[in-house]
Amino acid sequence: MNIRQLKSRLYTIIFEADTFGGRLFDIILLVLIVISILAVMLETVEPWGMRYGRWFNLVEWVITVLFTVEYLLRVWVSKNAKAYIFSFFGIIDFLSAIPMYLSGLIAGSHLLIALRALRLLRVFKILKLSPFLGESQRLMKALRASRHKILVFLLAVVILTVILGTVMYMVEYGQGSGFDNIPRSVYWAIVTLTTVGYGDIAPVTPLGQFIAALIMILGYGIIAVPTGIVSAEMTKTDIKTHTNTQVCPYCQEADHVEGAQYCHRCGHLLNPEE
């Protein structure tokens, strides 16, 4: 077996889940991710951390080395390494491997190992949950299509909170209710408009309480607007949900239609002949 055949074989195992080897590789990967996350979580429990701290640290380092080797293999076998490195999963894989290395420079940075939980998203590929993959693509497409409307809406909300915060400052200033300046009043307006209501600041004057009630009622309507925008866009999308686990070796695009021979993004063959 030459280098080219070895890279092709490794690519199938590492990036695909249709074969026995590929599925086994991904299952082992998910088990290691869960173990590493549990080790980080249990390490923060003081009695366990004091008693088993060295073992937790050893587990984290062993898994970090394995993830580093896996990341380098993914870069090596990819026909377009740059596309993988800057892809969503490529960035997540990189962030999953570096926390322990940074721990020597930044105290506590190894806790970022919790980012490895994002790698559990690969469970959709392993279990071949095609409908879920298709629906996630549909949702992302709707979010992209509605991003300009949502940005305009958010800008309007920001302007509204500034105005409302300023008004509340004028009404409540000097009453000992916590509205000491406009930024703090704007913070209160945001908390109230989103119906969070921490209660650290509250109006005491009748007029201030009346305005607060109006803002609370307004908040329920505002929260529903982004949902309506995205829902409207989702009704316009119509993509196929019968997808497979093939990943384009050139652009890292996934979720191709079952039986597809060419990438729907870059047009390259999904399984180029040796």
N, C-alpha and C positions, 0 to 999 in steps of 0.2 A: 504494500500500500504506500503510494507516494504522498507527498505533502498536500497536494491538491485534493486527493481522495480523502485524506485524513480530515482536512478542513471541512469538506462537504459532509462527511459523516458526523463530525462534531456539531456542525451547524444544525443538522436535522435533530440531533439529540437535545441541544441547548435551546433552540428557538421553536421547535415544533412539539406538539403534544399528540399527534396522530399515531405515532409509533410507540411500541412498548418502552423502548429506551428513553424516548422523550418524555413520556408520561411519568416514568419512574424518576427521572432526573428532577422534574418539576415537583413531584410529591416530596422527595427528599429535601428539596430547596425550601418548600413551605414548612416542613417540620423543623428545619434549622432556624427559620425565621421566627417561628412560634417559641422555640426554646430560647433564642437570644432575647426576645422581648420579655419573656417570663423572668429570665435571669436579671435583666435590668430592673424590672418592677420589684422583684423580691429583694434585690440588693438594697433598695431604699427602705425596707422594713427593718428597723434598727436591730432587733434581736437576731434576725436572720443574717443581716449584713455583717454584724460583728462576728458571728460564728462561722458563717460560710463565705465570707467576703472573698477569700483567696480563690475558692472554687468558682464562684460566680465570675470573677475576673478572668480565670483560666478559660472558662467556657466562652466568654465574650471574645477573647483573643483568638481562640481556635476557630470560632465561626467567622470572625473578621478575616482571618487568613484565607479561609475557604471561599468567602465572598469576594475577596480580592482576586484570587486565582480565577474564579468564575467570571468576574468582570473583565479581566484581561483576556480570557478565552473568548468572550463574546465580541470584544473588539477585534481580536485576531481573526476569527472565522467570518466576520461580517464582510461582505463584498464592498460595502460602503461604510467604513468605520465611522466616519464623521456623522452620517445619518443616524447611526445607532447612538453615538455618544450624546448627541443633542436631542434625541427623542425623549418622550416622557419617561419610559421605562429605563432608558439609558441614564438619565439624570438621577432617577430614584436609585438605580443600582449603584451609582457612584456615591451618592449621599449615604447609602447603607454601609459602604465599606470604609469610609474615612473617620467616623467618630472616635474610634479607639486610637487612631494615629494622632488625632488632635488632642487627646486627653493629656498628653505630655506637655502641651503648650497652653491649653485652655482648660482650667479646672472644671470638672463636671460636664464637659462636652460629650463624654461617652454616653450620657443619658439620651443623646440624640439618636441612639440606636433604635429608639421607639419609631423613628421614621421608617424602619424596615417593615412596619405594619402595612405600608402602602404597597409593598411587594406582594401582599396577600391578594391583591387584585388579580393576580395570575390564576387564581382558583377558577375564574370564569373560563379561562382557556383550557385548563386541565380537565374540568368536568364537562367541557363542551356545552356550556349553557348558552347556546346560540341566541335564543330569544332575548336573554338579558343583554348580550353583547349588542344585538341589533337595537334594542330600546335605548341603551346608553348612547349609541351613535346618533340616534334620532334626537335625544335630549340635547346632546352637544351641538348638533346642527341647529336646533331651535334657539339655543343660547347664543350661538354666533350670529344668527340672523337677526336676533332682537337686541344685540348689544348696544346699538346706537340709540334705540328707544329707551333702553334701561338707563344709559348714561345721561340722556336728557332728563329723564324722570329723577334720577339721583341728584342732578344739579339743581333742579327745581326744589327738591326736598331740602338740600343744603341751604339754599337761599331762604326758604320758608323758616327753617330753624333759626337762622341768624336774625330774621325779623322778629320772630316770636320771642327769642331770647332777649332781644333788645327791649321789646315791649314789657316783658316781665321784669326786667331790670328797672325800668322807669316806674313801674307800679309798686314793686316790692323793696326797692332800695331804702335802707334806713329802718326797716321794720324788724331786723334781727332774724330774718328767715333764711339767710344764707345766700341771697342774691347780691353778693358784694361787688361783682364786676360783670361785664358783658360776656366774656368767655365762659365764666361759671354758669351764667344764665343760659347761654347757648347749650352747654352740656346738659342742663336740666331739661331744656326743650327737646333735645335728642332722646334722652331717657324717657321722657313722658310721651313723645310722639310714637316711639316704638313700643309703648305699653310695658316697658321693663319695670319702671317704678322702683328704684332703689330706696327711696325715702330719705336719703341723706339731705336733700333740700326740698322744702315744701312751702308753698305760699300760705300766708296767714291773713291777708286782707281779703274781704269779700270779692272785690274785683279780680284779684289774682287767682282766687279759687275758681271763679267763673271762667276765666280764660283757660285755666288748667283743665277744667272739665271739657271745654270745647276742643282743646288739643288732644285729649284722650280719645274723644269720639272720632276726631279727624284721623287719628292714628290707625284705627281699625280699617278705615277706607284706604289709606295710603299703603298699608302692608299688603293689601290684596292686589294692588296694581301690577307689580312685577310678575306675580303669578299669572294674571290675565294676559300679559304681554307674551310670556313664554308659551302659555297654553294655546294662544292664537297662532303662534308660529308652528307649534307642533302639529296642528291640524293641517298645515300646508305641506309638511314633510311626508315623504312616502319612499322609504328606502327598504330594501330587502333585508329580512332578518335571518335568513337561512345562511349562516356563515360558517366558515371552518377556522382552523387554528393556524393557517399558513401565514407566515410573515415574509414580506418581500425582502429579499437579501440586499436590495439596492437602496430602498428608501424607508424600510422598517414599517411600512403600512400594513395594518392587520385587518381582520374581519372581512376577508374576501368571500364572495359568493361561493357556495359549495360547488366544486368542480371547475372553478376558474383556473385558467392556464396563465393568464397575464395579470399583472398588477393593475388595479383600477385607478391607481394614482400616477405611476410613472411609466406604465406600459411594458416593463421588463417581464421576462418569463419568471414565473414563481419557482419553477424547478428546472433551472438551466442544465442542459446535459453536460456531462464532464468532457 
